Every structure is written in structure tokens, then in C-alpha cells.
Amino acid sequence: MKAKGTMNKMSSASLMEYALSWHGGEEYWKIVIALHRRGTREILDLCRMSYTSEDFRKRELSAAILGQLGWKKDKFRKQVIELLCSLLYDKNSSVVASAAFALGHRKASEGVKQLVGLKNHKRERVRQGAVFGLLCQEEPFAITTLMDLSKDKSRDVRNWATFGIGSMIEADTPKIRRVLQERLKDKDREIRGEALVGLARRHHPQSIKWAMRALAEERPMVLYLEAAEILKKRALLPALKRIEETTTAYDDPYFLRQLNDAIRACSPSSN
């Protein structure tokens, strides 16, 4: 691996070539991040040339770079979105997935229709990319697609889709609530937690009952605590206090902070 200082001295073209030798590895992503930070027009032009390459790895790399080129400054947005939307039609599924994730980083509504078209793709990674690309999008067909993907056979796809419906959009409809209720029965605890948070955010009348049941688990997830904090109901305080009694200073600091936040939110002085 090259030291950070060495990478800083390399040209952008050389860095892109170097990244290919570490395809998908830790060093690969360090290089991608370095190119994101540079955020120059030269890199945009290099990506534009690479995205027509016969080597799918170059096209995939271009998408990964374009997703956050310039970091939060959203540089060259129009050109970047056009390139990424084109890559959604690539013949290689790895390239399609990379472009879908990149559009999600850009929060690009321009690619929603194409992303919706990927919901039944045979490759799990592409469906994951489609979910990520649709996060924060409030168009009805985007939300419908996330609801469909919340039932996907892949745990990761279901998890991200449930998070998207529950926490990343403001829409609140009976159908959204029904879908989140279905995920309360999911075999995966994290997905159940994401669904509970989504229902708590929408103040579903049965959220308190569901939260009490979740908090009664032997080792509640931090998402359950987040839901309790959102609900701010005294009825949840006894369950939270029981959890507090079983924790120690050696427990995960984030879990302890979230537990304290939930207790404060549900305490009488806060209601």
C-alpha cells in the first residue's frame, strides 16, 4: 500500500490506474476517497473517458468516483448525473450497482425512473444499489419500489429498504404503515428495529405496545431505544429502567448514550 503522502504526489490519472490493481479492496476505496477530495475537472474528464472503456473495472471505478466527486460541494452535478444515468444501462451488473449507489450519494431524483426499473434485477448488489439510490426520494413510484424491496429475499436489501421507508422519507400513508407492520415480524432483529422506528416516527397508535414488547427482549437493540426516545411515553420508562439495571460501564458507549436519551425523553419531567 502506498502512504497517503505518496498518493498525494501522484497524478489523478496514475491514481485511477493504481486503483484498478486493488479492485474492490481497502486500498481501492482509499484512492477513491482521495480522488473525491481533489474534485477537479480533470478527474471528471478522466471518468468521462473511462466510462466508455471496454474494461468494466474502469467504468465501475468512474461511477464510484463520480458519486462523491468534490464531496459535499456537489461539483459538476449536471454532467455527473448524465454519466451515472447512462451507466445504469451498462451490460455489467457491477457497473450498474456502482452507478446506482453513486446516484444515491448525489440524492439525484433524475435517476429515479431507471432505478425503479432495477428492483427485480437478478443480482443482489444491483438491488441494494437501487435501494440506496432511492433513499430520500419522495416520488410515489420510488416509495412503492422501496416498499416492494422491503420484502426482498436478501436480508441487506430488506434492511436498507425498511430503513428508507421508515426513516428517510416523511410520507405517511396507510400502505406505508402496513408495510412497516409486516417488517415487525421479520426474522432479522435489525429490520424489526427499523420498522419500529418508522412506526414511532409516524405516531402509530400501537407503537407503544410494540415498543414495550421489543424492549422486553433479553438484549434490546439500540433501534428500540431510538423508538422509545421518539415516542416520549412514560409507559416505557419501567422497561427502560430494567434495561439500565442490567447494563455496565463496559457496554457499548453508543448503546448507553441512546439508553440515557430514551430514559430522559420518557421521564415525567420531559413530558
N, C-alpha and C positions, 0 to 999 in steps of 0.2 A: 504493500500500500504506500501511496505517496503521502508525504506530510502535507498539511494544509498550506504551509508556506510555499512548497514546491508547486502545488496546484495553482496557487495564485499567480505564479510566474508563467504558467502555460497559456497558450492562446486558446480561445474558445473552441476553435476547430480541433486542436490537439486534445483538448479535454473530452470533446464528444467522441473522438476516435478511441481514446483511452477508456471511456465508459463502456464501450462495447466489449472490451476484454473482461469486464466484470459483470456481464449482463445479469441484472436482477439481484445482485449481491449487495452487501453493505456498502462497499466502496462505490458501486454504481450510484446509489442514492446520495452519497456524499457529493459526488460530482454533479449530479442533477441539481442539488441544492445550491452548490457553488455557482452554477450557471443561472439559476433563478435569481440569485443575488446580483449578478452582473447586470442582467436585464437590458442588454444592449440591442440595438437594431441589427448588429452583425449576427447575433445569435438567432434572432428572428429569421434573418435571411438564410442562415445555415439550416435551420429547421425547415424552412420552405423548400430548400433544395433536397434535404434528406427525406422529406415525406413522399417523394416520388421514387425513392431508391428501390431497387429490386430486393435489397436486404431488409426483411421485415423488422429486424432489430433496430435499424436506423429510423424506420417510421415510428416504431414504438417509443424509442428514445425521444424523438421530436415531440410526440404528444405529451410525454411526461414533462418535458422542459416547458412547453407552451402553457401547460396548465397553471403554472405559477411564475411565469417569466416576469421579472420586475416585482415579485412578491405582491404586497397589498396595493401597489400603485396601479394595478390593472392596466399595465402598459400594452399598447398596440391591440386593444381589445377587438376591434372590428376584424383586423387581419387574422388574429389568433383564432377567433371563433369560426371564421370561414374555413380555416385549415382544419380545425378539430372536427367540425361538422362533416367535412369531406372524408376524414379518416374513419368516421363511423360506418362508412361503406366499404372499408378495406376488406380484402379477401382473407386476411389473417386475424383470427379471433383475439390474439394478444394485443394487436394494434387497436382493434375496436375497443377492447376493455380499457386500454390506456387512454384513449381519446374520451371515453365516457367519464372516467374518473377526472380527467383534466377539465371537462366541461362543468363537473360538479365543483371543482375548486374555483372556477370562474363564475359560478352561480348563473350560468348562461341559460336564459329562457329560450334563446334562439335554437337550441338543440333538442328541445323537449319532444317534439313530434318524432324525431329519429330515435331518441332514447326509449320512448314508449314502444317503438317497434322492436326493441331488443328483449322484451320481457319474457319471450318464450325461447330465447336462444339456448341451444343445447349446452353451451359452455357456462359453468357456474360463475367463472370470473367475469364474463360479459354481463351476466345478470346482476352481479354485485356492482359492476361499473354503472349499469343503468340505474340502479337504486341510488347510488351516490350522486349521479348526475341529476337526479330528480329531487334530491333533498332541497327543501325551501321553496320549491315550485308550487304555486297555489292554483294552477290551471286544473279544472275538473278532471281532464283525462290523465294528468300527471298523478293526481291523488288516487284516481281509480287504479292506475297501474301499481302504485305503492301498496294499495290495499290487496291487489291480486298477488303481489310478490311477498306480502306478509304471510302467505300460505305456502310459499315455495318449499320444495323438498330439502333445500340447502339451509342448514341452521344459520349460516352467516347472512344469507340473503334475507331470510325471515327476520333476523335480528335487526339489520340495518333498516329494512322496510318498516318494521314496527316502531323503531326509533324515529324514523322520518315522519310517520303519521302522528305519533304521539307527542313529539317534542319540537319538530322543526317546522310545523305549519300551524296556523291559527284556526283553520277551518274546523267547524264543529257541526256535524250532521248526524242524524240517527244511524246512517250506514257506517260512518267512521266509528261511532261508539260501539256498534255491533261487532265490527272487525276487531277492535281493541279488546272487547269482552271475550271473543274467541281465543285471542292470544293469551288471556289469563289462564287458559287450560293447556298452554304449550308445555311440552316436556322439558324445555330449557328454562332454567330459573331466570336468566338474564332477560330473556324475551318476555317472560311474565312480568318482570320488573318494569321494562319499558312500557308495556301495556298499562300497568297500574299508574305509572307517572302520567301517561297520556289521558287516562280517565280522570285522574285527580285534577289535572290542568283544566279539564272541561267540567269540573264540579259535578260529575255524575252522582246522582242521589245515593247510589250504593257504594260509592268509593270508600266510605269509612268502613263499611263491613268488609270489603275486600282487603283494605289496608290492615285491619285488625287480624284477619286470617293470615296475611303474609308475614306480619310482624311476629306471629306466634311460631313461625318456623324455628328450628333449632339454631340456625345461624342465618339471620335475615340478611338479604343483600342490601348494599348501600342505596340501591334504587328504591327500595321500600321506605327507607328513611327519607329519601328525597320526596317521595309521595306524601309522607306524613307531614313534612315541613310545608308542602304546598297546601294541604288540607287545613292545617292550623286548628285541629279539633281536640278539645280536652279529653274526649273519649279515648284518644290514642295514647294519652300520657302514661297510664299504667303499663301498657305493653312496652313503651319506650323505656320506662324506668326499670322494668325487668331486664331488658337488654343491657342497660347501663350497669346493672349489678353483676353481669357476667363478663364484662369487658375488663381489660387490664391496660396498663400503660404501654404494654408491648404490642397491642393490637395496631392494625393499620391506621396511621395518623389521619388519613382521609376519612376512613370509616368513623373514627372518633369525632372528628370535626362535624361530619354530617349528622351524627347522633346528637351532639350537643345543639346543633342548629334546629333539629327537629323537636327536641325537648323544649327549647326556648319558644319555638313557634306555637307549640301546643299547650304551653303553660298558661294559667289563668291571667297572669299579668300581661300577656301578649294578645289576649282575646278581648 
